[in-house]
Amino acid sequence: MGDPQPGGFTPQQFADLESAIAPLTRVAEIRALRRTAANLLNTYVDRQAGKRILAGRIRRGFVEEIRAVIWLSDMRGFTALSEQLPPQELVDLLNRYFDCQVPATLDRGGEVLKFMGDGLLAIFPLAGGSDAGEVCRRARARRGPASMHSPRRPALNTSASGWRCTPAR
């Protein structure tokens, strides 16, 4: 707009600015909605799947054949814990458990498909000529960094506050 002028904007400049507000507001709203949708999808599906959904490449009823190793895991002793722990402590434990599981899966090329109570369903895609045995070894290696233990009760901890993730050695 150049140098400031005495008295502020001219009536024409002010009208020009006002005419730009509505289109810019629409663009900002679209971007905010897209960011919200991406964050929501990333909460429930793998980031790559979320991108494909937003791009319109995956729709309800869509079928895609994928060669992959399937990983299904759950927390040992969860049923007993769920009967002993207060609800908030149980949810906190699950959050810590999945905070260990998810990064370990993603770091090894896996995609988390679903959370089911204390369970996790993931795939490790077989790209092109990938060796299924190697992908299985990679999937199994994810167990190390995702291990959780309690320094107070190694076998089974009935107090969620003692659980923690430990890096693989």
C-alpha positions, 0 to 999 in steps of 0.5 A: 500500500506504500507510505502511510498517508494522513487520515488513514485509508482512502474510501476506495482503499477501505472498500478494496480491503472490505471486498477482500475479507469475504473471500479470504474468510472462506479460504481460512475456513476451508483450511481450518476445516481441512486441518481439523479433518486431518487431525481427526482422521489421524486419531482414528486411522494411519496418517497415510490412510487419512491422506488418501481419505481426504484426497477422495481415494478411499470411500465407504465400501472401497476395497483394496488388496494389500499384501502385508503382515498383520499384527494383532496385540493386546495387554496381558492381564488387562481383564484383571486390571480392568476389574481392579483399577479406577476408571481414570487410572485404567484409561491412563494406563491404556494411553501409556500402553498405546503411547509405547505401541504406536511409535514402535509400530510406525517406526518399523513401517507399520500402519495402525488400523484400529484400537479395540479396547486394550487391543491394537490392529496394525499391518506391515505392508509388503512392498513390491518384492519384499520378503515376508520373513523380513517384514515379520522380523521387523514387526516382531522387533517392535516388541522391544521398545514397546515393552512396559514394566513396573519396577515394583511388581514385574509380573503384574502391576495392579497400580497403573502409576508404576508402568512405563515404556522402556527402550529396547536394549 
